[in-house]
């Protein structure tokens, strides 16, 4: 570069640009001391004004404690020697952050200081002195553990190389793939790519194709892409299926002889219409004592799946079945799920059962947990069972009605004890054979669903009490519990402030029964109101998440001191753990197991449950966007379900699809985000858009790649069409 050009370049540098250039230089020369002369030379500051500006900036950085002066006019970065470990969070706009272990304020990590760390990586950072009026800043000095090195996206293939364009907005740059690492992938294919290297000076990470999912836009491709995005399996290993195929169908007579025989007692299953894995059945009969004997019979999966076997190791890894909109990705091979373990009608099946003796008030007088052999008389769908409860007609109607009576009393007992009544609907789709959504409907929990739910809750609670409730002075044996902590007080206060806008009150302190009673009163009050779904959603967010742990703290939401998961071993690994430990402790009188091992299994199961729930939500979102592509330009009524600095989220009343009105489209005023009051407020007109407000919108765009709907405020001319 000529001196003339250097001067020209120098003159064009403003203060903001020079601050960045100085900071970049110090970060590049990590730990080095730089003299004024070196600084001027390396940044080519060859004009007097630029040198003076640089000296002013250096003085400011010294005042902020961001730099330190080693000796007269010799400077270096002041990282105060503080090193921290925690989690890196990547943003595609370069505003990355670091969350310290044990919590605390996020620390800003500029892209130049990220060492190419990925979202969720465990890292060590050097923490720099905080500049005046700026956020805390640090630099990644070591990547301790990679959270994820595989990404899902669409291939863009050129002649000798390709790029994976990711949908995951936490990766700023596309992944470069040499032609020889394409694995046959073609332009427009969805693929799973593993990052193998990210050279220091390279803008793009380098990757290899692990799997080709299929053509973008095809239903199975997109469902597999959702699973791959969350690191969930989308195919079942052949060798595990083959191991299941080798399990004998016949139950040995000596095994039947060892068990309590319930084959002659009225027993049936009640499940969704499309279910194939029936893992629970109910039996009922009147005893000579006048009490009711109710049996909760659960598929005895661990009879077939031995601990440590190939099938068990795969189930442990998966930890749960995943239920997407149009398919189930099972935890166990299909032969076990739908055939060997499934409590199908008119077939002898092995079960692990909780047998209750109850009076007419649903008070449990006696209970036992036993291995049984059963034969289901009937497979009911929820709709069939509900129709019998409502009409009083049909087979097994008396048994169903009696179970319903007992279940309603059990439910009343729970709510009196302080259980919280979140009665949510589920969004469901009617889809064609290609997976295309034809209509949206809501699955509401009716008496038949609640009947099954109450007896499952009772069985889970009883099993947990059998192990957890021990005489004073005795130590309970290690056991996986399903725990649910008290709500976060700050979140409860925020909820109380939020609902006050709608005229509701909430008790946020006092005994836990009083707080839960107040939450239930709120949930009753909002029934049928336009803000019902919104307030329920915000209330659920105020609650802690239930999880698995060997350290029992009770279940706040259910108001149970002891609770576990026993009733779904076909689809949840913790239930299999519970079955095995029950057998060990109750049948064999075995010693307690290792706490550390089982707590690690509980943590893994909780994490996999969260991933499965995220994938399920993602598949619903995808189908909602796909459904709305057929309704572009149409007008709907909705409710503001979220307020952010970048726009308004609106949930449609008719089908619960959610989309966003971008801030840029609210062009009648300059709107400011009021975080405390959940609203946007116009600076000139003072018009507000608040959480829960009703709006009429038009469907503007549907982006399937991003699973995103864009709405626009409807014009007056559109209003008569609104649904």
N, C-alpha and C positions, 0 to 999 in steps of 0.2 A: 504494500500500500504506500503511495507517495505521501510526502509530508503534507502536501496541499489537501489530499483526501482525508488524511488523519485529522487535520484541523477541522475540516468540514464535518466529519463524523463527531468529533469532540463537541463542537458547537451545538450539535443537535441533541445532546444528551441532557435531559432535564433531571431534577433532583430525584424523582421517584426511580428513574432508570439507573441513576448513579448509585443510589442506595442498594438496589438489586445487584448491580455489578460488583460493588464492594463486598456485599455479603456472600455472593457466589464465589468470589475469589478466596475469601477466608475459609469457606466450607470445602473448597477444592484443595486448599493447602492445609488440610486438617492438622492442627497442633503446631503448625509452623509459625515463626515470628516473621512479620513483614515490616520492613522500614518504609518510611514515607517515599523514599526514592524508588524502592522496588514496586510499591503500590502504583505510583505514577507511571512507571515504565510498563508494568504488566497490563494496566488498563488504558495505556496510551493517552494519558491525560497530559496533553502538551500545550494547553492554553492556561493563562493565569486564572481566568474566572473558574475554569473547571477544577484547578488545583485548590483554589480557595473554597469552592463548594465541597470538595472531597474532605478538606480539613474540618469544615463545619460538621459534616456528617460523622466523621470519626469522633469529634467531641461529643456529639449526641449519643453515639453508640457506647462511648465510655461512660457518660452520665447514666445511661440505661443499664450499665453493667453487662452489656452484651459482648463488649470487647474489654480487654485489660491492656494497660500500657506497661510493658515489661521494663523498658527504660525509655529515655526521652525519644519520642517519635518512632518507637518500635512497638508493634501491636500484635496481639493474638486473640483468638476466640476465647471467651470465658465460659467454659462449660462447667465450672464449679466442681468438677470431679464427680457430679451426681450421675449415677447410672441407675436406670430403672428397668424392670421387666414388666411386660404386659401384652396386650393384644393390639395388633395393627388393624386399622379400618381404612380401606382404600375407597376413594371417591373418584369418579371419572373426570371431575373438574379439577383434580389436583389438590383439593383441600382435604388431604388425608389427616387422620388423627390417631392418637395412641391412647388406649385406656389402661391406666396402671393396674397391676394386680391389686386386689383389695379395694378397687373403686377409686374415686377421686375425679378431679376435673380432667377432661380430655386435653391432650397436648397436641398442638398443631405440628404436623410433619410435612414440610414442603416436598414436592415431588423430587427435587434434586437431592434431598436428604433421606429418601425412602429406601435406598439400597435395593430397589425393585421388590420390596416386601409386598405380599399379596393379602387380600382381605382375610382376616381371621388368623393370620400368622402370629405365633408367639415370638416376640422380639425383645432385644435389649437396646435401649436408647441412651444417648448422652443428652442430658437435659440442659439447655442453654439458659442463661440468665434472661429473665423476662424483660422485654423492651417496654418502655413506658407507653401505656395506652394500647399495647398489642397483646394478643393472646400468647400464652406460654408456648414455647417452641422447642423441638428436639430433633435429633438425628438418629436414624437406625444405625447401630454399629455392629449388630449381629442378629441373624435370623436363627432363632433357637429351634423352632418347629414349624414346618409348613402345614397350614390348615387344609389347603386344597391346591393341587397342581393340575387338575383337569377342568376343562371348560366346555360348554356346549354352545354351538352356534351354527352359522351357515357358511359353507365354503364358497369362496370366490377364487376360481381357478384360472391362472394365466398359463402361458406356454411352459415355463420351466419352474414355476413356483405357485404357491397358493397362499391365501390368507383365510383365517377363521374370523369371521365377523361375529362377535359375541353379543348375545342379548343381555348378558350380565353386565349391568351398568357400573359394577365395581372395578371393571378392567378398562382402563383408559385407552389402551392400544390394541389393535387387532394382532392376532398371533400369526407369525410368519411360518410357513410350512414348505420345506424343500419338496420338489416333485416326487422324490423317491420315498418320502414319508407319508404319501397321500392315501395309501391302502385302497386304491381304486376309487377314491372319492371324486365326484364330478361336481361341476358348477351347480350351485343351488341345493346340494345335499346338506342335510343336517348331520353334524358329526360331533363326536366326543374327541377332544384333543388334549394331550398331556404336554405341559410346558417342560422342556428338557434343559433349557438354558436361557439366561437373559444377560448377555454380556453387558459390562458396565456402561460402555458408550452407546450401546444399541438402543434405538427408540422402541423397537418391537421385540417381545420375547419370541423364542424359537420353539416350535412344537412338532409333535408327531401325532398322526391320527391313530386313535385307539379303536374307534368303532364308527361305522357308518350307520346312521339311524334310518335313513331313507330320504325321500324327497320332502323338502319343506312344504308345509301346508297339508300333507296327508295326515289323517287322524292318528293312526298308530305311531307314526313318526313323532308327532307333536306330543303325544302322551308319554312316549319313551324319553323324549327330550326333557320333559318336566321332571321325570324321575331321575334322569342323569344329572340334571342341574342341581338336585339336592343330594347327589351322591347315593341315590337309592337304586337297588338292582331292578332291572326290567326284564331279565330272562332268568329261568331257573336252571341251575347246573345239571347237566345230564346225569352225572354220576350219582347225584343225590336222589334224583328221580328213580334211577335204577336201583338204588339201595331200598327205596320205598316199595318198589315192585317185588322185591324179594321177601317182604314181610308176609307170613302166612295169613290167609283170610280166616281160617277156622280157629275158633277159640277152644283151647284144650279143656276137656271135661274137668280136670283137676283144678284149673283156674276158676271155673264156674263154681265148683264145690267150696272154694275158699271164700266166696263172696256172699253177701246177703242177696237173696233172690227177690226181685221186685217185678218179675215178668208177668205175674198174674194181677198186678195192681194197675188201675186206670192211669195211664201215662200218656202225655202228648207234648209235642213241641209247638211253639208259636214263634214265627219268624217272618222277616220281610218276604214279599212275593218272589223275589229273584234269588233268595238265599239257597245255597247248596250245602254249606257247612253248618249243620245243626249241632252246636256244642252244648246246648242246655235243654233239659226237658223237665216238666213238672208232673208229679203224681199226687193224687189226693184220695183219701178214704176216711170214713168215720170209724173210730176205734170203739171197742166195747166200753171203754171208760167214759165215752161221750165226747172225748177230745177229737180234734181233727189231726190226722197225720198228713203233713205236706212234705213231699220229697223234692229237693232241688238236685237234679241229676246232671252231672257235668261229664262230658266225654273224657275218658281216662287215657289221655294222650301219652302220658309218660309210661304206660304199660308197653306201648309200641315204640316209643322213642327213648332209647337208653342214653343216660348221661354220658357225654363225651363221644358219642357215635357221630358218624358223618352227618346224619340228618340233624342231630342236636347242635352240632357246631354251626351249621348253616342257619338254623332257627335262632341261635343265640346272636349271631352276627346281624340278622335281619331285625330281630327283637319284636317285630309287629307285622301284621298284614297291612297293606296300604290300599285304601279304597278311593280310587279315582272315579270320575263321573261315569265312565263307561266300562270299567274293569276293576278286578281285584288282583293285586299282586300278593300272593299268599306267603305266609311265613313258612308253612310246611308244604311238602310236595302234594300235588292234587289228589293222589291216591289216598293219602292220610286225611286231608281236609274234607274231601267230598264223599269218601267211600268208607275206609276202615274205621275212622273215629266218629264220623258224622252219625248222629242218633236218628237214623232213618226209620220210617214206620215199618212195622212187621218184621224187623230184623233184631236178633239178639245182639246187644251191645254192652261193652264194659263201661262202667261209669264210676266216678268218685262222687259221693252224694252227701248232702247235709240233710238229715231227716229231723223234722220239727214236730213236736206234739203241742198243739195250740188249742186254746179255748175259743169260744165264739167272739171274744173281744180281741182276738189276735195276740193274746199274751202267750209267750213261749214258756211252756211248763218244763220242757225237756228237749234236748237236742243231742245229736250224735253225728260224727263224721265217719263214714264207712265206705269201703269199696263194695260195689254192687254189680249185678247184672240186670239189665232192664230190657223191655221190649215195648217200644212206643206204639200206641194204638192208632195214632192219628197225627198227621202233619197239618197244622193250621197256619194259614197266613194271618197277619194281624187283622186284615180286613174281614176275614171269615170269623175270627174270634170276636171281633167288635160287633159284627152283625148279629151274632148269637146273644151277646150281652144286651144289645139294644132291643132285639125282637123277642127274646125269650124262647126262640124256636131253634130246633136243630139238634144234631148229635152232641153229646157231652155238655149240653147247656147247663145242667145243674152243677156239674163240677166247675165249669167256668164261672158261673155266677157266685159260687161259694168262695172260690179263689179271689174273685173281684172284691167281695165283701171284706175278706181278711186283708187284702192288699190296701184297700182304702183306709182301714183302721191303722195299719202299719204306717201309712203315709201321714195320717193325722198325728200319730205319736212322734214321728220324725220332726214335723214342723213345730209341734209344741216344745220339743227339745231344742229348737233353734236352727234347724236345717234351713238352707236358703233355697227358695223356689224359682230357679231359673228354668223357665219352660220354653225353650227356644224351638223355632221351626227350622227345618232344613230346606235349602234350595235344591230342587231335583229337576232333571231334564228328561223329556221324552225324546229319544234319539232314534234315528233310522239305522239301517244295517251298516252304513258307512260312518256312523258316529256323528252325523250332522244333527244338531239340536232342532227339534221341530216345535217344542213348546217348553215353557218353564212352569213348574208347579211347586207348591210348598207341602212338605211332609210335616203334619202336626201330630204331636203325641196325644193319643186318645186312651181310653180306659184299658184297652187290651195291651197297649205298650206299657202303660204304667203298672199293670198287674205283674207283667214279667219283670219289670225293673225293680219293683219292691222286693220280690222274692230273691232276686240276684243280690240286691243290697244286703238283705238279711243274711244270706249265705256267706257273703264276703265278710261281713261284720262278725258273724259267729265264729268263722274260721280264725280270724285275727285274734278274737278274744280267747279262743282255746289255747293259743300259744302265748299271747302277750299278757293276759291277766294271770298273774301268779301270786301265791301267798306272800304276805309281807316278809321281807328278809330274804326272799328267794330272787334269783336273777333270771329274767326271761331269756329264752334261747334266741339265737340270731335268726331273724325272720324278715322277709321283705314286706314292708307296709306300704300302703298307698296313703301319702300324707298331704295335708293341705293346711298351710299356715294362715294365721290371722291376716286380715287385709292390712296393707301399708297405711298407717294413720294419715300421712300426707296425701295419699291418693284418695282416701275417704273424705278428707276435708275439701279437696278439689271437686269431688263428686257432689258434695253438699252444696258448694258454691254454684256449680253448674246447674243442678236441678232447681235451685232457688229461682233461676230465671224463668222457669215454667210454673212457679208457684208451689213447689214441693219442698218438704222438709225431710232431713235425715239425721238420726242420732249418730254421732261419730265417736263417742266415748262412753265408758261405763262397762258393765258386764258384757261378755261376748254374746250371751243370749239376747240381751236388750238391743245390741247393735244389729244382730241378724234379724230380730223381729221387726226393727225399723226398716231394714232393707226389704223384707217381705211385704211390709205395708206399702212401701213405695212401688214395688213390682205389681201389687194388686191395684193400686191407684191408677197406674198408667195403662192398665188393660184396655185395649180398644181405642186409645188416644193416638193421634197422629205421631206423637213423639215417643210412642211405646218402644219401637225397635231401637231408636237412637239412645234412649236412656238405658235400656237393657244392655246395649253394646258398651256404653261408657261405664256402666256398673260392673260389667264383667272385667273390663280393663283395670278396675280398681282392686279386683281380687288378685291374690297370688295364684300361681299355676300349681295344680296338683302334680306330685311327682312320686317316685319310688325311693324308699330309703329303709335301711335296717334300724335307723334311729327314729322311733315312733314319737310323733308329737300330736297324733290325732288328726281328724279330718274336719276342718272348720265348716266347710260348705255343707257337709252331711250331718254335722253335729254328732259325730261318732268319736269316742275315745280310742277305739281300735278299728282299723279298716285295712283290708288288703284286696288283691285281685286274685280270685280263685275260679271264676265262672266262665272264662274264655280262653282255655289253653290252646285251642286250635289257632287263635289269631294273636295271642300275646305271650311273650316269653316269661314275664314275671309270674303268670299263672302256672306255667310249667315248673318254675322254681318252687312256688308255694306247694304244688302237688307233691313234689319230691320230698320237701322238708317235712310236710305233714306226715307222709308215710314213714319217714325216718323217726320222727319224734313220737307220733301217736301209736303206730303199729309196732315199731321196733324198739321204742324207748331209747333212741340213739343220742349220743353226745351232741352238743351244739357245734355248729360249723364255723368256719373262719369269717369273722366280721368283715375284714378288709376285702376279701374276695367277693362277698355278696354285695357290699356297698358299691364296689366297682361295677358289678353287673346291674345294680339298680340305676346307677348314674348313666350307664350306656343305654339302658332301656328307656329312661326318661328322655335322653337326647334323641334317640331314634323315633320316639313317639312325637316329639316336636317337629322333626324333619318330615315325618309322614303327614302330620296335620298341615304343614306348610305346602307340601306337594298336593294334598287334597284340595286346599283352598285355591292353589294355582290352577288346577284343572277346572274347578268351577268358574274361576275368572276367565279362563280361556274360552269355555263354552258360552259364557255370558256375552263375551265380545263377539264370538262367532255368530251367536244368535242375533245380536244387534246389527251385524253387517247387512242383514236383510231389512233393516228398519231405518236406514239412513234417511235423514230429512223429516222423520216423523216426530211428533210432539207428544211429550209426556209430562205428567205432574210428578214432582219428587220432593224430597226433603234434603236440606243441606246436612250431610253426614260427616263432613270434615272441613276445617278451615286452615289453610296454610299460607305462607308468604308467597307461594307461587300460584294460588288459585283456590277454587271452591270444589269440594267433592259433593256430588249429588247422588242420592240413592232413589231410584224410581219406585213409585208406590206399586205399580202393577206387577213388576217382575223382580224387584230388588237388585237389578243391575246397577252398578255404580260407575260413574264417569266423572270427568273433571271439566270445569269451566276455567280455562287458563286466565291468569290475571290480565294478560295482554288484551283479552277479549272484553274485559270490563272497561270499555273505553269512554264512558260518559263522565269519568272523574279519575283523579289519582287516588287509588285505594291503599290504605295502610293496614298492616296486620296487627290486630290487638290480641296478643297471645293470651292474656289474662282473661279476657271476656269472650274468647272463641269467636271472634268476628273480624270482618274487614270493614273499614270505615272510610267513606269518601272525604277527602280533605276539604273540598269546596261545598259539596251538597250535604255532608254529614250523613249521607245514606249508609245504612249498615246492612251487611249480610251476615247473619248469625247462625250458629249451629242450631239445627231444628227448624229453621225457617222453611216455609213452602215456596217452591219455585216452579215455573213452567219452562221446560227446556226443549230444545230441538237436538236430535242426534246429529252431530257434525261429522265425526270421523270414528272409524273403528280400526285400530292397529293391532292385528293379531300377533305380530312378532313380539310386541311389548305388552300384550294382554291389556291394552289401554283403550278406553273410550273417551272421546272428547265431546263435550256438550257445548251448546251455545244458548244464551238466554233467548227465549222465543219472542218473536215480534207480536204485536197485537193482532196482526192478520192471521197468525198461526193459532191463536187461542181457541177458537171453536173446535179444532180437531183434537185438542189435548185429551189424553186417556187417563 
